[in-house]
Amino acid sequence: MSSPVRALAERGCRRIGFWMPAVPALDPDEATPERCELTDVFVQSMVEHGLKVEESLVKNNRGPVKEFGQEPNAQQGYRIAEEVFESRALRPDGIVITDDTMTQGALLAMAQRGIRPGRDVVIATHANRGTSLFMGSSEDVIRLEFDPVELVSRLFQLLETLM
């Protein structure tokens, strides 16, 4: 997590948001913890870079799965971007988004409001290597690329070793 916060801080961002899609719990009636490990890593990284964490900019969709679990990630990104940017309250100048499809939804909502990534807000997001999700905005979005083929290959190597 240090890399996206560092990349945003190096671009002058000081009010950095953290957006993460809902992750359904095993028990649909069980509320997931309000803070998850990834959120804690984000907070630690912000502190390491001398940045203040603004709780209103942390949107980790924690709550009952019934509330968020059925909403597709792109729709969650769209909804959160609308909430954050329609408000007159504190707005982020940088955002770490942990899911590429959530970023796609957020970019759509921002475009409809005239908010331009790279100029009005800097976004750092997860992306699978070779994805075409960010065509047309690839220069405006910091992508932390992962290669799913390489990841699966290494997992099978580990499995073979363990067997």
One Martini backbone bead per residue (centre of mass of N, CA, C, O) as a GRO file, in nm:
protein
  163
    1MET     BB    1   0.052   0.065  -0.012
    2SER     BB    2   0.283   0.268  -0.030
    3SER     BB    3   0.290   0.329  -0.336
    4PRO     BB    4   0.025   0.492  -0.383
    5VAL     BB    5   0.075   0.710  -0.173
    6ARG     BB    6   0.346   0.803  -0.280
    7ALA     BB    7   0.252   0.878  -0.566
    8LEU     BB    8   0.050   1.094  -0.471
    9ALA     BB    9   0.242   1.268  -0.300
   10GLU     BB   10   0.437   1.332  -0.543
   11ARG     BB   11   0.175   1.493  -0.680
   12GLY     BB   12   0.052   1.665  -0.416
   13CYS     BB   13  -0.115   1.498  -0.235
   14ARG     BB   14  -0.325   1.535   0.084
   15ARG     BB   15  -0.628   1.425   0.011
   16ILE     BB   16  -0.667   1.092   0.069
   17GLY     BB   17  -0.839   0.833  -0.056
   18PHE     BB   18  -1.027   0.517   0.026
   19TRP     BB   19  -1.135   0.258  -0.199
   20MET     BB   20  -1.360  -0.025  -0.132
   21PRO     BB   21  -1.514  -0.297  -0.188
   22ALA     BB   22  -1.734  -0.514  -0.113
   23VAL     BB   23  -1.722  -0.808   0.103
   24PRO     BB   24  -1.856  -1.090   0.140
   25ALA     BB   25  -1.971  -1.276   0.380
   26LEU     BB   26  -2.049  -1.581   0.490
   27ASP     BB   27  -2.257  -1.428   0.665
   28PRO     BB   28  -2.520  -1.229   0.567
   29ASP     BB   29  -2.577  -1.116   0.880
   30GLU     BB   30  -2.287  -1.027   0.896
   31ALA     BB   31  -2.077  -0.792   1.002
   32THR     BB   32  -1.817  -0.634   0.904
   33PRO     BB   33  -1.549  -0.489   0.973
   34GLU     BB   34  -1.477  -0.160   0.968
   35ARG     BB   35  -1.180  -0.255   0.975
   36CYS     BB   36  -0.927  -0.346   0.774
   37GLU     BB   37  -0.618  -0.433   0.689
   38LEU     BB   38  -0.594  -0.247   0.438
   39THR     BB   39  -0.674   0.009   0.585
   40ASP     BB   40  -0.441   0.004   0.789
   41VAL     BB   41  -0.219   0.032   0.575
   42PHE     BB   42  -0.306   0.302   0.470
   43VAL     BB   43  -0.281   0.459   0.732
   44GLN     BB   44   0.020   0.400   0.777
   45SER     BB   45   0.115   0.533   0.512
   46MET     BB   46   0.016   0.815   0.573
   47VAL     BB   47   0.188   0.857   0.824
   48GLU     BB   48   0.468   0.807   0.687
   49HIS     BB   49   0.391   1.074   0.490
   50GLY     BB   50   0.248   1.302   0.671
   51LEU     BB   51  -0.061   1.225   0.660
   52LYS     BB   52  -0.394   1.288   0.688
   53VAL     BB   53  -0.672   1.118   0.794
   54GLU     BB   54  -0.985   1.116   0.629
   55GLU     BB   55  -1.262   0.950   0.711
   56SER     BB   56  -1.457   1.063   0.478
   57LEU     BB   57  -1.248   0.921   0.248
   58VAL     BB   58  -1.322   0.641   0.369
   59LYS     BB   59  -1.440   0.369   0.143
   60ASN     BB   60  -1.494   0.030   0.260
   61ASN     BB   61  -1.778  -0.101   0.273
   62ARG     BB   62  -1.867  -0.142   0.569
   63GLY     BB   63  -2.109  -0.390   0.641
   64PRO     BB   64  -2.377  -0.517   0.560
   65VAL     BB   65  -2.420  -0.719   0.294
   66LYS     BB   66  -2.706  -0.631   0.216
   67GLU     BB   67  -2.615  -0.337   0.141
   68PHE     BB   68  -2.349  -0.419  -0.071
   69GLY     BB   69  -2.312  -0.720  -0.196
   70GLN     BB   70  -2.508  -0.678  -0.471
   71GLU     BB   71  -2.318  -0.460  -0.571
   72PRO     BB   72  -2.139  -0.374  -0.811
   73ASN     BB   73  -1.834  -0.234  -0.828
   74ALA     BB   74  -1.899  -0.010  -1.033
   75GLN     BB   75  -2.143   0.097  -0.873
   76GLN     BB   76  -1.989   0.170  -0.618
   77GLY     BB   77  -1.803   0.379  -0.751
   78TYR     BB   78  -2.025   0.564  -0.851
   79ARG     BB   79  -2.164   0.624  -0.580
   80ILE     BB   80  -1.918   0.738  -0.428
   81ALA     BB   81  -1.849   0.966  -0.622
   82GLU     BB   82  -2.114   1.112  -0.590
   83GLU     BB   83  -2.099   1.161  -0.286
   84VAL     BB   84  -1.824   1.311  -0.275
   85PHE     BB   85  -1.879   1.532  -0.525
   86GLU     BB   86  -2.158   1.659  -0.413
   87SER     BB   87  -2.017   1.753  -0.186
   88ARG     BB   88  -1.897   2.032   0.014
   89ALA     BB   89  -1.702   1.888   0.136
   90LEU     BB   90  -1.443   1.713   0.154
   91ARG     BB   91  -1.205   1.668  -0.101
   92PRO     BB   92  -1.020   1.488  -0.300
   93ASP     BB   93  -0.683   1.474  -0.466
   94GLY     BB   94  -0.678   1.163  -0.390
   95ILE     BB   95  -0.703   0.803  -0.493
   96VAL     BB   96  -0.748   0.481  -0.360
   97ILE     BB   97  -0.818   0.190  -0.563
   98THR     BB   98  -0.871  -0.173  -0.534
   99ASP     BB   99  -1.056  -0.164  -0.808
  100ASP     BB  100  -1.103  -0.148  -1.147
  101THR     BB  101  -1.419  -0.144  -1.166
  102MET     BB  102  -1.459   0.078  -0.960
  103THR     BB  103  -1.303   0.289  -1.122
  104GLN     BB  104  -1.485   0.293  -1.367
  105GLY     BB  105  -1.733   0.406  -1.216
  106ALA     BB  106  -1.596   0.663  -1.106
  107LEU     BB  107  -1.519   0.787  -1.382
  108LEU     BB  108  -1.807   0.825  -1.482
  109ALA     BB  109  -1.909   1.013  -1.256
  110MET     BB  110  -1.693   1.231  -1.301
  111ALA     BB  111  -1.755   1.300  -1.596
  112GLN     BB  112  -2.054   1.395  -1.534
  113ARG     BB  113  -1.913   1.636  -1.338
  114GLY     BB  114  -1.628   1.741  -1.467
  115ILE     BB  115  -1.411   1.545  -1.357
  116ARG     BB  116  -1.052   1.532  -1.388
  117PRO     BB  117  -0.826   1.317  -1.422
  118GLY     BB  118  -0.507   1.463  -1.326
  119ARG     BB  119  -0.636   1.746  -1.228
  120ASP     BB  120  -0.859   1.717  -0.986
  121VAL     BB  121  -0.770   1.406  -0.965
  122VAL     BB  122  -0.583   1.137  -0.829
  123ILE     BB  123  -0.543   0.796  -0.946
  124ALA     BB  124  -0.502   0.481  -0.772
  125THR     BB  125  -0.493   0.146  -0.920
  126HIS     BB  126  -0.593  -0.149  -0.984
  127ALA     BB  127  -0.458  -0.379  -1.242
  128ASN     BB  128  -0.471  -0.574  -1.504
  129ARG     BB  129  -0.282  -0.693  -1.724
  130GLY     BB  130  -0.416  -0.567  -2.031
  131THR     BB  131  -0.629  -0.384  -1.977
  132SER     BB  132  -0.923  -0.185  -2.114
  133LEU     BB  133  -1.065   0.002  -1.895
  134PHE     BB  134  -0.854   0.275  -1.949
  135MET     BB  135  -0.935   0.385  -2.205
  136GLY     BB  136  -0.847   0.732  -2.239
  137SER     BB  137  -0.715   0.732  -1.912
  138SER     BB  138  -0.419   0.616  -1.868
  139GLU     BB  139  -0.258   0.888  -1.800
  140ASP     BB  140  -0.462   0.964  -1.540
  141VAL     BB  141  -0.385   0.672  -1.423
  142ILE     BB  142  -0.263   0.489  -1.166
  143ARG     BB  143  -0.116   0.172  -1.220
  144LEU     BB  144  -0.137  -0.144  -1.045
  145GLU     BB  145   0.005  -0.413  -1.175
  146PHE     BB  146  -0.125  -0.739  -1.252
  147ASP     BB  147  -0.057  -1.089  -1.320
  148PRO     BB  148  -0.270  -1.348  -1.330
  149VAL     BB  149  -0.099  -1.567  -1.465
  150GLU     BB  150   0.141  -1.552  -1.270
  151LEU     BB  151  -0.016  -1.603  -1.010
  152VAL     BB  152  -0.130  -1.884  -1.083
  153SER     BB  153   0.138  -2.019  -1.140
  154ARG     BB  154   0.255  -1.982  -0.852
  155LEU     BB  155   0.031  -2.133  -0.704
  156PHE     BB  156   0.082  -2.407  -0.844
  157GLN     BB  157   0.373  -2.436  -0.751
  158LEU     BB  158   0.308  -2.439  -0.452
  159LEU     BB  159   0.114  -2.679  -0.457
  160GLU     BB  160   0.317  -2.884  -0.567
  161THR     BB  161   0.517  -2.858  -0.335
  162LEU     BB  162   0.313  -2.940  -0.104
  163MET     BB  163   0.244  -3.228  -0.243
   0.00000   0.00000   0.00000
